[in-house]
C-alpha cells in the first residue's frame, strides 16, 4: 500500500458527507486506502461511514476508538493503516483531488519524515483560524525545534517508519484530550530523531470549521495551554533543553499579542509536569 489517508471523527455524522464526497474525488494512480476512525461517536457516524464504504472504489477501513482524544484516535488509525505513507486530514476538511499524488511526490526526498500542506479557509464568513494559506514552501532541517503553527494536523503526512520510530502520537495531546498540539509534538519528535520536514503548498485542503469571531476565545486558550505543555515536554521528557528554550524565548512576543497567553502557557506547562511525573511509560512518549 503506497499511502493511507486517515480521518478521525466524533459525532459529526451530518458534516461527514462533504468530507467523504471530496475523498471520493481523489485522483491517484497508486494503491491507497481510507481509514475512518470513529472516536466514540454516539450519533449515526458509523452508519454514514459504512454506507460510504459500500459504494467506494477504494478500500475503506472503519476503526472504533472509544477513548476520547485526537492523539489516541490517530494512533488507532495508524495501527489499522497499511500504507508506507500516512496522511491525515480532519472531518471538516475537503481534500483537493491531487492531495495523495502530491503528498507521495513530496516524499521522493528520502530524508523527509513529515510534510504539511496548505489549509484554505473554505467559508470566507468563518474566522481565519486553524488555516495556513501561505504559498511559500518551507524546509525544516532535522534536529530543530518546530514552533506551533509551523505545521498543522488538518493537512499533515508522515513516513510510516518515522511515526513508528517515535511511538506514534502522545495520547495526552490533541482535541478531546488534556492538551492540544498533538501534531507539532509528533513532528518535532520526528525532527529530534533526525528526520527533515517540509511545508508544501501544492498539497491542499479546504477547512470548513464554521467558527466565528465569538467562538475562538476558547480555541486560543486551548492552543496556549497546549503550547505550554509542548514546551514543558521538550524539557522534561524529550530532554531537548535547547529546543525548549527556543520555544519559551518567543513568549514575550506572544504576550504582547495576547496578554492572557502568559497564564495559559504556564498553566499548560504545570499541567504537563504534573502528568509527566505521575504517568507510567507508554506509547507516544
WOVEN-V477051 format. One record per residue. SS is DSSP state (a for helix, b for strand, c for the rest). OMEGA is omega in degrees with one decimal (* if undefined). D_LAST is the distance of its C-alpha to the last C-alpha in whole Angstrom. Layout:
ss:omega:d_last
SS:OMEGA:D_LAST
SS:OMEGA:D_LAST
This chain:
ss:omega:d_last
c:-178.1:27
c:-173.5:27
b:173.5:25
b:173.7:23
b:-177.5:23
b:175.6:21
b:177.5:22
b:-175.6:21
b:177.0:23
c:174.0:24
c:176.1:28
c:-177.2:29
a:-179.0:32
a:-177.0:35
a:-174.3:33
a:-176.1:31
a:-179.6:35
a:178.0:34
a:-176.5:31
a:176.5:32
a:177.6:35
a:177.2:34
a:179.7:31
a:179.9:35
c:178.4:36
c:178.3:34
c:-176.6:36
c:-175.5:34
c:-177.7:36
c:179.7:33
c:-178.3:31
b:179.2:29
b:173.0:27
b:176.0:26
b:179.9:24
b:-178.9:24
b:177.3:22
b:-173.8:23
c:175.0:21
c:-179.0:23
c:175.7:26
c:177.7:30
c:-175.2:32
c:-176.1:33
a:-177.4:30
a:-179.8:30
a:178.6:34
a:-179.0:34
a:-177.6:31
a:176.0:33
a:177.8:36
a:-177.8:35
a:-177.5:34
a:-179.3:37
a:-175.6:39
c:178.9:36
c:-179.0:37
c:-179.1:33
b:176.0:31
b:177.6:29
b:173.7:27
b:179.6:26
b:176.2:23
b:177.8:23
c:-170.6:19
c:-176.3:20
c:-177.8:18
c:176.1:18
c:-175.3:15
a:176.2:15
a:178.0:11
a:-179.6:12
a:179.8:16
a:175.1:14
a:178.1:12
a:176.4:16
a:178.9:18
a:178.8:16
a:-178.1:16
a:-173.1:20
c:-179.1:21
c:-176.1:23
c:173.2:23
c:173.0:22
b:-177.2:21
b:179.4:19
b:179.4:21
b:164.6:20
b:-176.4:23
b:-176.2:23
c:174.4:26
c:178.8:28
b:176.3:28
b:-175.5:31
b:171.9:30
c:-178.5:33
c:-177.9:34
c:-173.6:33
a:-177.1:30
a:-178.5:29
a:-178.3:31
a:175.0:30
a:178.6:26
a:179.1:27
a:179.9:30
a:-177.9:27
c:170.6:25
c:173.4:28
c:-175.4:27
c:-179.3:25
c:-172.9:23
b:178.2:21
b:-178.5:18
b:177.7:18
b:176.0:21
b:-177.6:22
b:-174.9:25
b:178.5:28
b:-176.9:28
b:173.2:31
b:-174.8:33
c:-177.1:34
c:-178.8:37
c:178.6:38
c:178.2:39
c:177.4:35
c:-175.9:33
c:177.3:32
c:177.5:28
c:177.6:25
c:171.1:27
b:-174.4:27
c:-179.5:31
c:176.5:31
c:-178.6:33
c:175.8:32
c:176.7:30
b:172.4:27
b:176.9:25
b:-177.3:22
c:178.6:22
c:175.3:19
c:-175.3:17
c:171.0:18
c:175.0:17
c:177.9:17
c:174.7:19
c:-176.4:18
c:178.5:21
c:171.9:21
c:-177.6:20
c:-172.9:20
c:178.4:18
c:177.9:22
b:-170.1:23
b:179.1:20
b:-179.9:19
b:163.4:17
b:-174.6:18
a:-177.3:17
a:177.8:16
a:177.4:14
a:179.2:12
a:-177.3:12
a:-179.9:11
c:-179.9:8
c:178.7:7
c:-178.2:8
c:175.0:8
c:-176.1:6
c:174.8:9
c:-175.0:9
b:176.0:11
c:178.6:14
c:-178.3:17
c:175.0:18
c:-174.5:15
c:-175.3:15
b:169.8:14
c:170.3:15
c:175.4:14
a:-177.6:11
a:-178.3:13
a:177.2:13
a:-179.6:10
a:-178.8:9
a:-179.6:13
a:176.9:12
a:173.2:9
a:178.8:12
a:-178.9:14
a:175.0:13
c:174.6:13
c:179.0:17
c:171.5:17
b:177.3:20
b:-178.8:20
b:165.7:23
b:-176.5:24
b:-175.7:27
b:176.7:30
b:177.7:31
b:-164.3:29
b:164.8:30
b:172.3:29
b:-175.5:31
b:-179.4:29
c:-170.1:31
c:173.4:29
c:-177.5:33
c:174.1:32
c:-175.8:35
a:-178.0:35
a:-174.3:35
a:-166.4:32
a:179.4:29
a:178.5:29
a:178.4:27
a:180.0:25
a:176.5:25
a:178.5:24
a:177.5:21
a:178.8:20
a:179.7:21
a:178.1:18
a:178.4:15
a:177.2:16
a:178.3:16
a:178.9:13
a:-179.5:12
a:175.9:14
a:179.6:13
a:177.2:9
a:-177.7:11
a:-170.7:13
a:-176.5:11
c:-174.6:8
c:177.6:8
c:-179.8:12
c:-174.4:13
a:-179.9:16
a:178.0:19
a:178.7:16
a:179.5:16
a:179.0:20
a:178.0:21
a:-179.3:19
a:-179.4:21
a:179.0:24
c:-176.3:24
a:179.2:25
a:178.5:28
a:-179.6:29
a:178.7:27
a:178.4:29
a:179.6:32
a:-177.9:31
c:-172.2:30
c:-178.3:31
c:178.2:29
a:-178.1:25
a:-178.4:26
a:-173.0:25
a:177.1:23
a:177.9:20
a:177.0:21
a:177.9:20
a:178.0:17
a:178.7:16
a:178.5:17
a:177.6:16
a:-179.7:12
a:178.7:13
a:-179.3:15
a:-178.1:12
a:-175.4:10
a:177.6:13
a:-169.3:13
c:173.6:10
c:178.2:10
c:-178.9:7
c:-175.0:6
c:171.5:6
c:-176.3:4
c:*:0
